[in-house]
Amino acid sequence: AQSVAQPEDQVNVAEGNPLTVKCTYSVSGNPYLFWYVQYPNRGLQFLLKYITGDNLVKGSYGFEAEFNKSQTSFHLKKPSALVSDSALYFCAVRDMDTGRRALTFGSGTRLQVQP
Amino acid sequence: DGGITQSPKYLFRKEGQNVTLSCEQNLNHDAMYWYRQDPGQGLRLIYYSQIVNDFQKGDIAEGYSVSREKKESFPLTVTSAQKNPTAFYLCASSMAPNRANTEAFFGQGTRLTVV
């Protein structure tokens, strides 16, 4: 079975400071990993994904994520946070080696960026 | 303009009633999904369909039913057997199942409330 853990319910950061939102995963085979962002009462927007290759993945709005196979982690990062980055962030995984093609999501982390 | 359209945006259901949530996509995607979102629990998979006229139960299928008669449409019926249907429902789609490295695209969601 595949699973995702987001250990922090909320992350608070000051505008201009770097931010990190943590994600760890568990799969039986090779993972495809994704980050999404959700604004209030809206659907999820895709930010970035790790498929293979370079462990540092760059995505939309200046976000990036680092894949670490030994630690089974895929943390989301941004060098300088904006107030407009305040939202709910979800990490998701798809196990390539099982028949299940649907994404499995973490419980979400609320990012609050203070001016 | 390509995308996923969910309707209605808000839906109120009386106890004992069945209601159907609409999901239409014009992205020519083969796979479609329904997720339920509750506060603090992330997204949980209800049903998914990899191809027309075929669908599989997700993690919380009890009390729900779906159909996939057309590639573009994947309606979800919340039946009276669903004991706690108040939630935010999200529909998503993605490219062919064998292209599992592709991200899913989400609609804007339907908020269902039991009154």
gemmi code that builds the backbone of each chain (N, CA, C; Angstrom):
import gemmi

chains = {
    "A": [
        ("ALA", (0.850, -1.191, 0.000), (0.000, 0.000, 0.000), (0.888, 1.245, 0.000)),
        ("GLN", (0.403, 2.290, -0.641), (1.143, 3.538, -0.690), (0.562, 4.518, 0.316)),
        ("SER", (1.422, 5.343, 0.899), (0.947, 6.330, 1.870), (1.858, 7.538, 1.875)),
        ("VAL", (1.327, 8.645, 2.376), (2.059, 9.896, 2.462), (1.825, 10.490, 3.842)),
        ("ALA", (2.876, 11.027, 4.435), (2.747, 11.698, 5.727), (3.233, 13.133, 5.614)),
        ("GLN", (2.418, 14.046, 6.097), (2.809, 15.445, 6.224), (2.761, 15.740, 7.718)),
        ("PRO", (3.902, 15.762, 8.378), (3.937, 15.779, 9.846), (3.495, 17.084, 10.488)),
        ("GLU", (3.454, 18.153, 9.729), (3.079, 19.464, 10.289), (1.699, 19.881, 9.780)),
        ("ASP", (0.798, 20.161, 10.728), (-0.509, 20.671, 10.320), (-0.394, 22.093, 9.795)),
        ("GLN", (0.522, 22.868, 10.390), (0.671, 24.263, 9.996), (2.134, 24.663, 10.071)),
        ("VAL", (2.535, 25.493, 9.112), (3.878, 26.070, 9.096), (3.726, 27.584, 9.026)),
        ("ASN", (4.406, 28.279, 9.916), (4.373, 29.739, 9.940), (5.751, 30.276, 9.559)),
        ("VAL", (5.760, 31.263, 8.681), (7.033, 31.829, 8.243), (6.818, 33.313, 7.941)),
        ("ALA", (7.839, 34.097, 8.153), (7.766, 35.524, 7.843), (8.044, 35.751, 6.356)),
        ("GLU", (7.370, 36.740, 5.793), (7.588, 37.067, 4.389), (9.065, 37.372, 4.145)),
        ("GLY", (9.591, 36.825, 3.041), (10.991, 37.017, 2.699), (11.901, 35.926, 3.216)),
        ("ASN", (11.429, 35.151, 4.193), (12.227, 34.045, 4.729), (12.016, 32.784, 3.897)),
        ("PRO", (12.989, 31.862, 3.953), (12.779, 30.596, 3.230), (11.727, 29.747, 3.937)),
        ("LEU", (11.042, 28.915, 3.155), (10.036, 28.029, 3.733), (10.299, 26.588, 3.319)),
        ("THR", (9.902, 25.679, 4.206), (9.961, 24.244, 3.926), (8.681, 23.604, 4.429)),
        ("VAL", (8.058, 22.808, 3.583), (6.894, 22.008, 3.966), (7.287, 20.548, 3.767)),
        ("LYS", (7.171, 19.767, 4.839), (7.728, 18.415, 4.845), (6.748, 17.360, 4.344)),
        ("CYS", (7.320, 16.324, 3.704), (6.538, 15.201, 3.197), (7.408, 13.958, 3.202)),
        ("THR", (6.887, 12.875, 3.746), (7.535, 11.578, 3.614), (6.544, 10.603, 3.010)),
        ("TYR", (7.053, 9.582, 2.349), (6.174, 8.680, 1.619), (6.561, 7.231, 1.891)),
        ("SER", (5.638, 6.341, 1.542), (5.892, 4.909, 1.632), (5.248, 4.229, 0.435)),
        ("VAL", (6.067, 3.544, -0.354), (5.562, 2.770, -1.486), (6.336, 1.459, -1.555)),
        ("SER", (5.768, 0.496, -2.237), (6.458, -0.789, -2.374), (7.425, -0.784, -3.544)),
        ("GLY", (7.184, 0.109, -4.491), (8.039, 0.170, -5.666), (8.650, 1.543, -5.833)),
        ("ASN", (8.735, 2.002, -7.063), (9.290, 3.322, -7.348), (8.191, 4.378, -7.295)),
        ("PRO", (8.479, 5.510, -6.642), (7.437, 6.520, -6.478), (7.441, 7.588, -7.567)),
        ("TYR", (6.245, 8.042, -7.904), (6.075, 9.314, -8.577), (5.487, 10.246, -7.517)),
        ("LEU", (6.081, 11.420, -7.337), (5.700, 12.309, -6.239), (5.242, 13.651, -6.772)),
        ("PHE", (4.247, 14.232, -6.108), (3.613, 15.456, -6.583), (3.352, 16.394, -5.406)),
        ("TRP", (3.367, 17.695, -5.707), (2.900, 18.708, -4.761), (1.783, 19.519, -5.425)),
        ("TYR", (0.735, 19.765, -4.616), (-0.390, 20.589, -5.038), (-0.633, 21.678, -3.999)),
        ("VAL", (-1.272, 22.765, -4.447), (-1.669, 23.849, -3.551), (-3.177, 24.072, -3.690)),
        ("GLN", (-3.812, 24.395, -2.563), (-5.252, 24.660, -2.573), (-5.548, 25.965, -1.859)),
        ("TYR", (-6.275, 26.847, -2.544), (-6.767, 28.084, -1.939), (-8.197, 27.841, -1.453)),
        ("PRO", (-8.696, 28.633, -0.513), (-10.003, 28.367, 0.112), (-11.127, 28.129, -0.889)),
        ("ASN", (-11.859, 27.047, -0.656), (-13.028, 26.678, -1.461), (-12.708, 26.520, -2.945)),
        ("ARG", (-11.515, 26.096, -3.248), (-11.106, 25.877, -4.632), (-10.553, 24.476, -4.795)),
        ("GLY", (-10.374, 24.072, -6.041), (-9.739, 22.798, -6.318), (-8.233, 22.880, -6.102)),
        ("LEU", (-7.560, 21.766, -6.360), (-6.105, 21.716, -6.191), (-5.403, 22.147, -7.476)),
        ("GLN", (-4.318, 22.891, -7.281), (-3.494, 23.296, -8.424), (-2.158, 22.577, -8.357)),
        ("PHE", (-1.728, 22.029, -9.466), (-0.463, 21.317, -9.552), (0.705, 22.287, -9.435)),
        ("LEU", (1.703, 21.924, -8.607), (2.906, 22.748, -8.445), (4.123, 22.134, -9.133)),
        ("LEU", (4.392, 20.853, -8.822), (5.573, 20.210, -9.387), (5.489, 18.708, -9.145)),
        ("LYS", (6.387, 17.988, -9.835), (6.415, 16.535, -9.688), (7.837, 16.007, -9.823)),
        ("TYR", (8.078, 14.876, -9.162), (9.320, 14.120, -9.332), (8.985, 12.808, -10.033)),
        ("ILE", (9.679, 12.579, -11.147), (9.480, 11.320, -11.863), (10.758, 10.494, -11.792)),
        ("THR", (11.840, 11.062, -12.258), (13.132, 10.392, -12.226), (14.191, 11.443, -12.526)),
        ("GLY", (15.445, 11.105, -12.268), (16.510, 12.028, -12.649), (16.940, 12.920, -11.513)),
        ("ASP", (17.086, 14.201, -11.791), (17.593, 15.175, -10.832), (16.734, 15.198, -9.575)),
        ("ASN", (17.387, 15.130, -8.416), (16.643, 15.087, -7.157), (16.025, 16.422, -6.787)),
        ("LEU", (16.471, 17.500, -7.377), (15.893, 18.816, -7.123), (14.979, 19.169, -8.290)),
        ("VAL", (13.711, 19.324, -7.967), (12.703, 19.587, -8.991), (12.209, 21.022, -8.840)),
        ("LYS", (12.145, 21.732, -9.942), (11.628, 23.114, -9.914), (10.221, 23.126, -10.479)),
        ("GLY", (9.373, 23.985, -9.866), (7.987, 24.035, -10.291), (7.474, 25.450, -10.440)),
        ("SER", (6.159, 25.585, -10.297), (5.494, 26.873, -10.496), (5.721, 27.809, -9.321)),
        ("TYR", (5.616, 29.107, -9.581), (5.608, 30.166, -8.564), (6.869, 30.172, -7.702)),
        ("GLY", (7.987, 29.693, -8.229), (9.248, 29.713, -7.504), (9.446, 28.578, -6.524)),
        ("PHE", (8.529, 27.642, -6.482), (8.664, 26.492, -5.592), (9.593, 25.433, -6.181)),
        ("GLU", (10.230, 24.705, -5.300), (11.041, 23.564, -5.685), (10.900, 22.485, -4.618)),
        ("ALA", (11.311, 21.275, -4.958), (11.214, 20.183, -3.998), (12.420, 19.279, -4.166)),
        ("GLU", (12.844, 18.716, -3.036), (14.023, 17.852, -3.042), (13.625, 16.423, -2.733)),
        ("PHE", (13.915, 15.529, -3.657), (13.655, 14.102, -3.471), (14.847, 13.459, -2.790)),
        ("ASN", (14.582, 12.722, -1.721), (15.636, 12.007, -0.998), (15.192, 10.564, -0.820)),
        ("LYS", (15.773, 9.686, -1.621), (15.322, 8.297, -1.621), (15.646, 7.589, -0.311)),
        ("SER", (16.793, 7.847, 0.250), (17.191, 7.148, 1.480), (16.316, 7.550, 2.659)),
        ("GLN", (15.855, 8.792, 2.670), (14.976, 9.254, 3.741), (13.507, 9.191, 3.344)),
        ("THR", (13.210, 8.702, 2.170), (11.844, 8.642, 1.598), (11.105, 9.955, 1.847)),
        ("SER", (11.775, 11.036, 1.455), (11.174, 12.356, 1.668), (11.103, 13.136, 0.365)),
        ("PHE", (10.205, 14.113, 0.351), (10.012, 14.977, -0.817), (9.533, 16.325, -0.288)),
        ("HIS", (10.422, 17.076, 0.324), (10.076, 18.336, 0.978), (9.948, 19.469, -0.039)),
        ("LEU", (8.934, 20.289, 0.168), (8.685, 21.456, -0.685), (9.418, 22.657, -0.098)),
        ("LYS", (10.036, 23.448, -0.977), (10.833, 24.588, -0.511), (10.619, 25.800, -1.404)),
        ("LYS", (10.896, 26.958, -0.785), (10.917, 28.199, -1.555), (11.912, 29.132, -0.882)),
        ("PRO", (12.795, 29.749, -1.619), (13.855, 30.563, -1.005), (13.333, 31.804, -0.277)),
        ("SER", (12.235, 32.392, -0.774), (11.731, 33.626, -0.196), (10.201, 33.613, -0.247)),
        ("ALA", (9.565, 33.489, 0.917), (8.110, 33.346, 0.975), (7.395, 34.669, 0.713)),
        ("LEU", (6.220, 34.551, 0.099), (5.336, 35.695, -0.118), (4.050, 35.486, 0.681)),
        ("VAL", (3.414, 36.609, 1.049), (2.133, 36.501, 1.754), (1.133, 35.721, 0.905)),
        ("SER", (1.196, 35.891, -0.396), (0.267, 35.208, -1.299), (0.507, 33.699, -1.385)),
        ("ASP", (1.605, 33.222, -0.804), (1.843, 31.766, -0.747), (1.012, 31.097, 0.337)),
        ("SER", (0.371, 31.874, 1.181), (-0.453, 31.310, 2.256), (-1.588, 30.491, 1.656)),
        ("ALA", (-1.616, 29.213, 1.982), (-2.588, 28.281, 1.387), (-2.394, 26.920, 2.040)),
        ("LEU", (-3.142, 25.941, 1.553), (-3.043, 24.553, 2.012), (-2.256, 23.761, 0.974)),
        ("TYR", (-1.242, 23.044, 1.416), (-0.354, 22.319, 0.506), (-0.482, 20.818, 0.741)),
        ("PHE", (-0.582, 20.085, -0.370), (-0.723, 18.636, -0.314), (0.403, 17.960, -1.081)),
        ("CYS", (0.954, 16.931, -0.451), (1.906, 16.049, -1.092), (1.138, 14.795, -1.535)),
        ("ALA", (1.522, 14.215, -2.672), (0.829, 13.023, -3.165), (1.831, 12.068, -3.800)),
        ("VAL", (1.474, 10.788, -3.809), (2.354, 9.761, -4.363), (1.557, 8.801, -5.232)),
        ("ARG", (2.207, 8.310, -6.265), (1.648, 7.241, -7.084), (2.726, 6.172, -7.198)),
        ("ASP", (2.378, 4.947, -6.836), (3.314, 3.830, -6.881), (3.281, 3.224, -8.280)),
        ("MET", (4.401, 3.268, -8.950), (4.447, 2.761, -10.317), (4.316, 1.250, -10.388)),
        ("ASP", (4.621, 0.579, -9.315), (4.700, -0.882, -9.373), (3.434, -1.587, -8.899)),
        ("THR", (2.366, -0.840, -8.687), (1.088, -1.466, -8.361), (0.067, -1.072, -9.425)),
        ("GLY", (-1.061, -1.733, -9.387), (-2.089, -1.423, -10.378), (-2.871, -0.160, -10.075)),
        ("ARG", (-2.710, 0.360, -8.884), (-3.470, 1.544, -8.497), (-2.862, 2.790, -9.114)),
        ("ARG", (-3.617, 3.449, -9.956), (-3.113, 4.607, -10.662), (-3.563, 5.911, -10.039)),
        ("ALA", (-4.432, 5.841, -9.051), (-4.905, 7.066, -8.412), (-3.844, 7.571, -7.434)),
        ("LEU", (-3.784, 8.884, -7.301), (-2.869, 9.494, -6.349), (-3.345, 9.274, -4.917)),
        ("THR", (-2.399, 9.065, -4.024), (-2.674, 9.025, -2.587), (-2.117, 10.298, -1.982)),
        ("PHE", (-2.956, 11.002, -1.221), (-2.591, 12.314, -0.697), (-2.269, 12.266, 0.791)),
        ("GLY", (-1.412, 13.190, 1.218), (-1.211, 13.443, 2.633), (-2.367, 14.256, 3.193)),
        ("SER", (-2.295, 14.541, 4.488), (-3.390, 15.237, 5.162), (-3.346, 16.743, 4.967)),
        ("GLY", (-2.278, 17.226, 4.359), (-2.182, 18.652, 4.072), (-1.461, 19.435, 5.155)),
        ("THR", (-0.784, 20.498, 4.730), (-0.101, 21.420, 5.642), (-0.533, 22.842, 5.285)),
        ("ARG", (-1.003, 23.549, 6.302), (-1.410, 24.929, 6.063), (-0.195, 25.830, 6.241)),
        ("LEU", (0.121, 26.574, 5.212), (1.234, 27.529, 5.243), (0.682, 28.919, 5.493)),
        ("GLN", (1.201, 29.558, 6.533), (0.814, 30.923, 6.859), (2.060, 31.800, 6.762)),
        ("VAL", (2.036, 32.759, 5.844), (3.161, 33.677, 5.683), (2.752, 35.028, 6.242)),
        ("GLN", (3.492, 35.471, 7.257), (3.168, 36.746, 7.915), (3.914, 37.901, 7.255)),
        ("PRO", (3.212, 39.040, 7.084), (3.864, 40.208, 6.456), (4.965, 40.772, 7.354)),
    ],
    "B": [
        ("ASP", (-11.589, 26.583, -24.028), (-10.784, 26.606, -22.811), (-10.884, 25.245, -22.141)),
        ("GLY", (-9.775, 24.508, -22.056), (-9.819, 23.167, -21.518), (-9.860, 23.158, -20.019)),
        ("GLY", (-10.506, 22.105, -19.457), (-10.516, 21.995, -18.021), (-11.551, 21.013, -17.532)),
        ("ILE", (-11.746, 21.027, -16.226), (-12.706, 20.158, -15.563), (-13.772, 21.028, -14.918)),
        ("THR", (-15.022, 20.699, -15.172), (-16.126, 21.488, -14.635), (-16.946, 20.636, -13.690)),
        ("GLN", (-17.072, 21.108, -12.464), (-17.924, 20.450, -11.486), (-19.141, 21.319, -11.226)),
        ("SER", (-20.289, 20.667, -11.116), (-21.493, 21.417, -10.765), (-22.412, 20.545, -9.922)),
        ("PRO", (-23.208, 21.193, -9.041), (-23.153, 22.610, -8.721), (-21.969, 22.907, -7.784)),
        ("LYS", (-21.747, 24.159, -7.496), (-20.675, 24.527, -6.572), (-21.092, 24.246, -5.131)),
        ("TYR", (-22.370, 24.503, -4.821), (-22.930, 24.221, -3.502), (-24.179, 23.363, -3.694)),
        ("LEU", (-24.349, 22.393, -2.798), (-25.487, 21.479, -2.888), (-25.962, 21.153, -1.489)),
        ("PHE", (-27.280, 21.201, -1.309), (-27.864, 20.893, -0.018), (-28.749, 19.664, -0.178)),
        ("ARG", (-28.587, 18.739, 0.736), (-29.330, 17.477, 0.649), (-30.103, 17.252, 1.939)),
        ("LYS", (-31.315, 16.787, 1.772), (-32.089, 16.410, 2.950), (-31.741, 14.983, 3.334)),
        ("GLU", (-31.961, 14.674, 4.582), (-31.730, 13.319, 5.061), (-32.530, 12.322, 4.210)),
        ("GLY", (-31.882, 11.217, 3.803), (-32.573, 10.182, 3.055), (-32.647, 10.399, 1.556)),
        ("GLN", (-32.095, 11.499, 1.083), (-32.136, 11.804, -0.348), (-30.868, 11.345, -1.044)),
        ("ASN", (-31.008, 10.941, -2.290), (-29.840, 10.738, -3.151), (-29.571, 12.035, -3.913)),
        ("VAL", (-28.296, 12.356, -4.105), (-27.951, 13.509, -4.939), (-26.811, 13.119, -5.867)),
        ("THR", (-26.782, 13.765, -7.033), (-25.748, 13.472, -8.016), (-24.910, 14.709, -8.279)),
        ("LEU", (-23.593, 14.527, -8.203), (-22.638, 15.587, -8.477), (-22.099, 15.374, -9.886)),
        ("SER", (-22.037, 16.454, -10.632), (-21.601, 16.371, -12.016), (-20.120, 16.687, -12.153)),
        ("CYS", (-19.443, 15.976, -13.060), (-18.045, 16.244, -13.387), (-17.861, 16.013, -14.886)),
        ("GLU", (-17.440, 17.053, -15.587), (-17.216, 16.978, -17.031), (-15.818, 17.504, -17.342)),
        ("GLN", (-15.109, 16.804, -18.257), (-13.789, 17.285, -18.657), (-13.670, 17.294, -20.183)),
        ("ASN", (-12.959, 18.286, -20.697), (-12.711, 18.369, -22.138), (-11.212, 18.331, -22.435)),
        ("LEU", (-10.498, 17.609, -21.595), (-9.043, 17.470, -21.746), (-8.668, 16.207, -22.501)),
        ("ASN", (-9.671, 15.422, -22.897), (-9.443, 14.146, -23.581), (-8.661, 13.162, -22.703)),
        ("HIS", (-8.879, 13.263, -21.395), (-8.212, 12.356, -20.465), (-8.983, 11.044, -20.339)),
        ("ASP", (-8.221, 9.955, -20.225), (-8.862, 8.652, -20.057), (-9.305, 8.398, -18.623)),
        ("ALA", (-8.492, 8.823, -17.657), (-8.742, 8.491, -16.261), (-9.449, 9.638, -15.548)),
        ("MET", (-10.406, 9.268, -14.696), (-11.108, 10.254, -13.879), (-11.247, 9.722, -12.464)),
        ("TYR", (-11.358, 10.648, -11.495), (-11.323, 10.295, -10.074), (-12.309, 11.166, -9.288)),
        ("TRP", (-12.799, 10.601, -8.188), (-13.550, 11.369, -7.209), (-12.864, 11.246, -5.854)),
        ("TYR", (-12.652, 12.403, -5.228), (-12.077, 12.462, -3.892), (-13.040, 13.208, -2.964)),
        ("ARG", (-12.947, 12.854, -1.707), (-13.687, 13.573, -0.662), (-12.674, 14.253, 0.234)),
        ("GLN", (-12.954, 15.509, 0.593), (-12.064, 16.255, 1.464), (-12.796, 16.672, 2.722)),
        ("ASP", (-12.254, 16.267, 3.852), (-12.740, 16.683, 5.167), (-11.611, 17.413, 5.891)),
        ("PRO", (-11.951, 18.370, 6.745), (-10.901, 19.132, 7.439), (-9.941, 18.220, 8.188)),
        ("GLY", (-8.647, 18.419, 7.992), (-7.624, 17.672, 8.718), (-7.400, 16.252, 8.223)),
        ("GLN", (-8.142, 15.839, 7.199), (-7.984, 14.455, 6.716), (-7.464, 14.385, 5.303)),
        ("GLY", (-7.171, 15.484, 4.691), (-6.679, 15.429, 3.329), (-7.746, 14.941, 2.372)),
        ("LEU", (-7.314, 14.371, 1.266), (-8.222, 13.871, 0.242), (-8.269, 12.351, 0.317)),
        ("ARG", (-9.470, 11.805, 0.287), (-9.624, 10.369, 0.285), (-10.341, 9.936, -0.984)),
        ("LEU", (-9.857, 8.860, -1.588), (-10.344, 8.407, -2.878), (-11.648, 7.649, -2.732)),
        ("ILE", (-12.670, 8.065, -3.490), (-13.976, 7.405, -3.450), (-14.069, 6.356, -4.558)),
        ("TYR", (-13.936, 6.793, -5.778), (-13.976, 5.918, -6.955), (-13.015, 6.472, -7.994)),
        ("TYR", (-12.567, 5.594, -8.894), (-11.812, 6.062, -10.039), (-12.124, 5.185, -11.249)),
        ("SER", (-11.870, 5.784, -12.413), (-12.167, 5.105, -13.674), (-10.976, 5.314, -14.609)),
        ("GLN", (-10.479, 4.217, -15.145), (-9.317, 4.311, -16.029), (-9.733, 4.355, -17.495)),
        ("ILE", (-11.001, 3.959, -17.748), (-11.464, 3.880, -19.127), (-12.984, 3.883, -19.111)),
        ("VAL", (-13.579, 4.245, -20.233), (-15.037, 4.270, -20.327), (-15.621, 2.895, -19.997)),
        ("ASN", (-16.761, 2.922, -19.292), (-17.506, 1.714, -18.913), (-16.759, 0.831, -17.919)),
        ("ASP", (-15.803, 1.393, -17.230), (-15.082, 0.646, -16.190), (-14.727, 1.592, -15.056)),
        ("PHE", (-14.876, 1.115, -13.811), (-14.487, 1.929, -12.665), (-14.185, 1.005, -11.489)),
        ("GLN", (-13.416, 1.523, -10.533), (-13.001, 0.749, -9.370), (-13.293, 1.530, -8.092)),
        ("LYS", (-13.568, 0.788, -7.040), (-13.757, 1.412, -5.741), (-12.428, 1.936, -5.210)),
        ("GLY", (-12.535, 3.077, -4.530), (-11.379, 3.602, -3.831), (-11.420, 3.177, -2.382)),
        ("ASP", (-10.925, 4.042, -1.514), (-10.792, 3.702, -0.099), (-12.078, 3.892, 0.699)),
        ("ILE", (-12.999, 4.724, 0.203), (-14.203, 5.034, 0.974), (-15.434, 4.993, 0.076)),
        ("ALA", (-15.632, 3.910, -0.668), (-16.694, 3.843, -1.672), (-18.092, 3.604, -1.088)),
        ("GLU", (-18.199, 3.146, 0.141), (-19.508, 2.798, 0.700), (-20.424, 4.012, 0.741)),
        ("GLY", (-21.644, 3.833, 0.194), (-22.607, 4.926, 0.194), (-22.522, 5.814, -1.041)),
        ("TYR", (-21.646, 5.470, -1.965), (-21.479, 6.235, -3.203), (-21.628, 5.312, -4.407)),
        ("SER", (-22.010, 5.887, -5.548), (-22.009, 5.139, -6.797), (-21.588, 6.078, -7.929)),
        ("VAL", (-21.061, 5.477, -8.997), (-20.601, 6.255, -10.146), (-20.995, 5.545, -11.435)),
        ("SER", (-20.857, 6.263, -12.548), (-20.991, 5.670, -13.871), (-19.974, 6.349, -14.782)),
        ("ARG", (-19.608, 5.640, -15.851), (-18.667, 6.236, -16.812), (-19.106, 5.793, -18.209)),
        ("GLU", (-20.187, 6.395, -18.658), (-20.756, 6.040, -19.964), (-20.089, 6.810, -21.098)),
        ("LYS", (-19.509, 7.948, -20.780), (-18.811, 8.761, -21.770), (-17.427, 9.125, -21.232)),
        ("LYS", (-16.497, 9.309, -22.126), (-15.139, 9.650, -21.710), (-15.113, 10.965, -20.948)),
        ("GLU", (-15.997, 11.894, -21.322), (-15.948, 13.240, -20.764), (-16.616, 13.359, -19.399)),
        ("SER", (-17.404, 12.365, -18.998), (-18.279, 12.555, -17.854), (-18.116, 11.447, -16.816)),
        ("PHE", (-18.125, 11.832, -15.541), (-17.959, 10.862, -14.452), (-18.797, 11.327, -13.265)),
        ("PRO", (-20.111, 11.186, -13.319), (-20.974, 11.672, -12.232), (-20.887, 10.782, -10.991)),
        ("LEU", (-21.008, 11.423, -9.847), (-20.975, 10.746, -8.549), (-22.328, 10.900, -7.875)),
        ("THR", (-22.939, 9.787, -7.468), (-24.180, 9.829, -6.705), (-23.888, 9.520, -5.247)),
        ("VAL", (-24.323, 10.420, -4.391), (-24.221, 10.223, -2.949), (-25.568, 9.671, -2.502)),
        ("THR", (-25.589, 8.430, -2.062), (-26.852, 7.792, -1.735), (-27.213, 8.012, -0.266)),
        ("SER", (-28.422, 7.624, 0.074), (-28.883, 7.757, 1.460), (-28.117, 6.820, 2.394)),
        ("ALA", (-27.410, 5.869, 1.831), (-26.613, 4.956, 2.654), (-25.340, 5.603, 3.181)),
        ("GLN", (-24.973, 6.739, 2.636), (-23.786, 7.457, 3.107), (-24.207, 8.229, 4.349)),
        ("LYS", (-23.679, 7.819, 5.501), (-24.168, 8.341, 6.781), (-23.678, 9.743, 7.108)),
        ("ASN", (-22.570, 10.124, 6.553), (-22.012, 11.439, 6.873), (-21.537, 12.111, 5.587)),
        ("PRO", (-22.440, 12.552, 4.737), (-22.046, 13.028, 3.416), (-21.559, 14.472, 3.359)),
        ("THR", (-21.730, 15.214, 4.419), (-21.304, 16.618, 4.385), (-19.794, 16.698, 4.208)),
        ("ALA", (-19.347, 17.266, 3.086), (-17.916, 17.324, 2.766), (-17.742, 18.142, 1.490)),
        ("PHE", (-16.483, 18.334, 1.132), (-16.103, 18.988, -0.115), (-15.662, 17.887, -1.076)),
        ("TYR", (-16.296, 17.824, -2.250), (-16.028, 16.747, -3.194), (-15.259, 17.292, -4.392)),
        ("LEU", (-14.179, 16.590, -4.722), (-13.303, 17.028, -5.806), (-13.215, 15.954, -6.871)),
        ("CYS", (-13.377, 16.378, -8.111), (-13.223, 15.503, -9.262), (-11.892, 15.832, -9.930)),
        ("ALA", (-11.238, 14.828, -10.486), (-9.956, 15.035, -11.148), (-9.866, 14.134, -12.371)),
        ("SER", (-8.945, 14.464, -13.261), (-8.696, 13.614, -14.415), (-7.212, 13.610, -14.727)),
        ("SER", (-6.780, 12.578, -15.443), (-5.379, 12.506, -15.872), (-5.309, 11.709, -17.172)),
        ("MET", (-4.154, 11.749, -17.789), (-3.974, 11.075, -19.068), (-4.036, 9.564, -18.893)),
        ("ALA", (-3.784, 8.836, -19.949), (-3.945, 7.390, -19.991), (-3.269, 6.714, -18.792)),
        ("PRO", (-3.853, 5.659, -18.287), (-3.329, 5.002, -17.090), (-1.881, 4.564, -17.207)),
        ("ASN", (-1.445, 4.206, -18.422), (-0.063, 3.746, -18.542), (0.922, 4.905, -18.559)),
        ("ARG", (0.393, 6.139, -18.464), (1.266, 7.307, -18.336), (1.149, 7.834, -16.913)),
        ("ALA", (1.583, 7.007, -15.996), (1.354, 7.307, -14.580), (2.238, 8.427, -14.075)),
        ("ASN", (3.168, 8.921, -14.912), (4.007, 10.021, -14.455), (3.337, 11.373, -14.665)),
        ("THR", (2.113, 11.366, -15.175), (1.439, 12.636, -15.429), (0.587, 13.033, -14.223)),
        ("GLU", (0.476, 14.339, -14.054), (-0.273, 14.846, -12.922), (-1.766, 14.790, -13.194)),
        ("ALA", (-2.534, 14.854, -12.127), (-3.990, 14.946, -12.223), (-4.399, 16.414, -12.185)),
        ("PHE", (-5.474, 16.714, -12.907), (-6.037, 18.063, -12.925), (-7.367, 18.032, -12.190)),
        ("PHE", (-7.610, 19.060, -11.391), (-8.781, 19.064, -10.519), (-9.814, 20.096, -10.938)),
        ("GLY", (-11.080, 19.764, -10.682), (-12.141, 20.735, -10.784), (-12.169, 21.630, -9.550)),
        ("GLN", (-13.144, 22.553, -9.523), (-13.217, 23.535, -8.440), (-13.984, 23.035, -7.223)),
        ("GLY", (-14.553, 21.841, -7.330), (-15.170, 21.238, -6.159), (-16.651, 21.529, -6.000)),
        ("THR", (-17.331, 20.628, -5.308), (-18.729, 20.806, -4.901), (-18.802, 20.631, -3.398)),
        ("ARG", (-19.382, 21.622, -2.733), (-19.560, 21.510, -1.284), (-20.969, 21.008, -1.005)),
        ("LEU", (-21.052, 19.826, -0.426), (-22.336, 19.186, -0.128), (-22.622, 19.321, 1.360)),
        ("THR", (-23.815, 19.762, 1.665), (-24.242, 19.923, 3.053), (-25.572, 19.218, 3.265)),
        ("VAL", (-25.650, 18.425, 4.314), (-26.915, 17.788, 4.675), (-27.682, 18.708, 5.615)),
        ("VAL", (-28.948, 18.953, 5.272), (-29.759, 19.858, 6.098), (-30.920, 19.099, 6.746)),
    ],
}
model = gemmi.Model(1)
for chain_id, residues in chains.items():
    chain = gemmi.Chain(chain_id)
    for i, (resn, *xyz) in enumerate(residues, 1):
        res = gemmi.Residue()
        res.name, res.seqid = resn, gemmi.SeqId(i, " ")
        for name, pos in zip(("N", "CA", "C"), xyz):
            atom = gemmi.Atom()
            atom.name, atom.element = name, gemmi.Element(name[0])
            atom.pos, atom.b_iso = gemmi.Position(*pos), 0.0
            res.add_atom(atom)
        chain.add_residue(res)
    model.add_chain(chain)
structure = gemmi.Structure()
structure.add_model(model)
structure.setup_entities()
